[in-house]
Amino acid sequence: MSASSLLSDAGHEITTAVLPSFFTSVLRASAGALGIVEGISDALMGVAKLVGGPLADKPEQRGRLASGGYLGTALATGAIGLVGAVWQAGVLRALAWVSRGIRGPSRDTLLSSLTPRSAYGRAFGLERAGDNLGAVAGPLLAAGLVTWIGIRPTMVLAVIPGLFAAITITVAARQAKKQTRGISPGRRSLGLRGLRNKGVVRPMVPIALFELGNVTTTLLILRTTQLLHTGGRSFAAAASLAILVYAAHNAFGSVVAYGGGHLIDRVGPRVVFAAGAFVYVAAYAIFAVDWHTWPMLLIAFTLAGSGIGLAETSESALVASMLPEHLRGSGFGLLGGIQSAGAFASSAAVGLLYTIASPTVGFAYAAGWMLLSVLASGAIALPSTPASNSAP
């Protein structure tokens, strides 16, 4: 499962790293067109997560949804390198992101069924670690491939790790099917009623507050690039240094996600989630100040990577722990929808404040939501009677 996330992320991150140059230099499109394509794709991914959640409640569908989602992401991502018009690239990007959204609840539900309840934290931490490592490998591969073979071939080759991801998730899905064979999925309940009865809605409040402060890393990279573009350093050099710092963000987040998973299995998700939100406050405090030296910005990025590694692992482990087998898909779908909606709202608001007022105001706004999520984290508590798990 972790290998699937690593390979898939490496594939679509290759395309993500090259996409701005592809839009502006190859398709002759504007930055505004790129923003529209990315915004629509992110919104559709959130909708797909909500739709994919109830579908993942059915054990017989999880493997097909996960495998198909990974395959769809790989094929659509690689095909972008073949198009000759902006609208074609937009359609394929949206298809890739819808495939990412639809597969998410099934993947997480499969992972829950493969894992003993006492190891949910470590399992989701390992999966998040693989995802973050893929986000390190993808941009680094893109940088080398673009120099070697050019933009279009690089984007087409992004299909290869995605295809391997589809293979590995298929293997994992077959193993999960073996372990759940003969176990009744129980009464299926779609919609919020079943989730509300299990107490899932209440802990979603601090999670929503967290996501409203979870700024896209694109803005963090922009802030870093602008701050480093000083003292005789060229803009190109500043941008390259910012990308390297971003890679460190993902690498550090990978380590922290796995370590945080171990801690979740010992003390529960609430403490780890609150720690992740609090670490983000510290990161935003550094980004709000005009530091022009890369070591301070590296610290800010590693803090942000730690925050997302702790929080995302906690959120997934919480849903797996609170819900029985037949409701986990809906739970993960709800979580994914909240994450996508919050990320969109946060990035839009902080981006607007960043431009109209100042970066300091934008990051102070984001830090405020993170502080509120820390204060509200008391709502994250497991029920006294834990949800049963089908895995042996």
Steps between C-alpha positions, in 0.01 A plus 500: 500500500782737585678412176182580308487848651871557440488393134179682417613821667835485322316470167253784534752722679723475192216651299412753771858627509513542121141619444565876547775496238289280270206741516700818449779394262346212300126573492555879517238536773492744789555446869130578544405205279720274708335627818152432362593147397656423837209652695235306308702177529539539878128568541406195295737285705316601817164407345644168384613419855148559632352280227766231539443469874163318498618289206795381709261374769441197276794257544459350153552842336803629691767321301355603164457862608853523638667329203292691248568828675876448497490390136284797399735743674802350323352496150343847517814653653731356235265592215529872583839498329332407170243780476516812289232719660435642846149356522634152429757534777227626732272204431780250561616675818144496632463131409825418681385686812153342495672160484713601801189601689292191422779260602582666834222361724543150353876507554465612861226246571713223350790608717276485808389146415863390463604643836433397861328777694803539727715598200277750317734789582809322366315378189370840400830658600683263265255575218542878553877452510488333159284782364745765623801313361326490163462878521878520546586262217257648246640856478859374511430258213324776310797734532737240358270373225410845369869579458566165334201438269278811513160595640257290294689167528542557873125537547429188295751295703312599817257217413759233589512534882122543495455166324719329760285662768189343344671159512605529864156617617344204316727261692407667829129489415517125435666446837231709670230294327653180637501635855139618487361197318203351676450802728164670472531872430202569723213737429599768254397853580559776248510871574573690816252320723713189550813709553323730746376203700862383534612843624712594197349843433620658826875435450468635146469852648867537607604325178303757296662783697841350427428474128385864489852590607678244283658723235604346168873442472498706180460815712778385732729451200403843364573667835836324524596592144417867558694516826806329350501729195730750668866579556599452137333157472315467168132408486586167332748416774246597767234281337736203480598539865134524599424172321785327682366630831155370400651156435639507854146583621367178344794288614470618858122458488550137398712422805269685738188332360636155576629603844167668572320180408692313769401770750133479398496129582627583849316820601220533246438742210389805701841594644680440172244701303526795740879484479481514121279810507722672758813430294328669206452813711875514554564450128263781401660730757832461317344544156332820621839663569729627223781249539744516208720208603425146386568326837205674668275424205618138508393485865159641407456242225603209721255617766223513240597154375487371856159657553340339197666167572361491854154635418417292192613178666290583807191578292514171309572291810209670680247412230625139481477463879153649541312320222407138431592333171177586318524876571870573458470585133241768571713628787810532285292664227372761745852561627631542145222741411574715805872498420443610141244769583714638782814505287318689224353757742829547683711546189251743347472712817872503581589569137264798496633640829856436381437716192272773635646549849834326558648151543513564876123553513438189288710271719359653819151415371604138436668475841177615664307205357773263616479638853123450496549139392738446794240640740226286345707181491327377815217391268734232362440207731447133429178337621519291815411191296737488202376415156559140404755418237472214258873442471641213706 
